[in-house]
């Protein structure tokens, strides 16, 4: 698993790969939720992985979407 090592987390959260993930999230709701699912899975591995996920901005984006007024 990539998220089990610092090297894996560094690779997963490289700015170019992170930008591609954010771009692909615009494809559809299903894809966006799959990326959110990936972020939740990675964030549960360790406090370090949670930090990477939080710093990516994707956790706060997901929380904003979940707590927003859009039904």
Order of alpha helices (4+ residues) and beta strands (2+ residues): alpha-alpha-alpha-alpha-alpha
